[in-house]
Amino acid sequence: MAMSNLEMQLHSAQKNLLFLQQEHANTLRGLHSEIRKLQQHCSDLAFELTMMSPQSQQAGKNNMDPASPAGINFESKVRVLNLNKGSYEDMRRQNVKTKK
C-alpha cells in the first residue's frame, strides 16, 4: 500500500527529529568532555599557584604592585581561575534548567 503524502511527511519529520536528538546528544557529550578538561586545567593552575615556592610567594607579595609584571601575572591568574569557576557554575545551572 502506498504511503500518503501526509504519512511520508510524518515519517520524514520523525527521522529528522531522531537525527537532531542524536546530534544534540553528541554535542552535549563533547561539551561535557571539554568542561572536564577545562576543570582539570583550572585545578592544575590552582595547584601551581598553591604550591609556589616560598621564595616565589614572597617575590609575588613584594611585586603585588599592579604596575609590576609579576603582580599583573599573579592577579590575572587568580582572576582567570575565578572566571573559570563562575563560568562552569553558570553552564551547570543552565544544563540543569534545560533538563527540566
C-alpha positions, 0 to 999 in steps of 0.5 A: 500500500502506498504511503500518503503524502501526509504519512511520508511527511510524518515519517520524514519529520520523525527521522529528522527529529531522531537525527537532531536528538542524536546530534544534540546528544553528541554535542552535549557529550563533547561539551561535557568532555571539554568542561572536564578538561577545562576543570582539570586545567583550572585545578592544575593552575590552582595547584601551581599557584598553591604550591609556589615556592616560598621564595616565589610567594614572597617575590609575588607579595613584594611585586603585588604592585599592579604596575609590576609584571609579576603582580599583573601575572599573579592577579590575572591568574587568580582572576582567570581561575575565578572566571573559570569557576563562575563560568562552569557554575553558570553552564551547570545551572543552565544544563540543569534548567534545560533538563527540566 
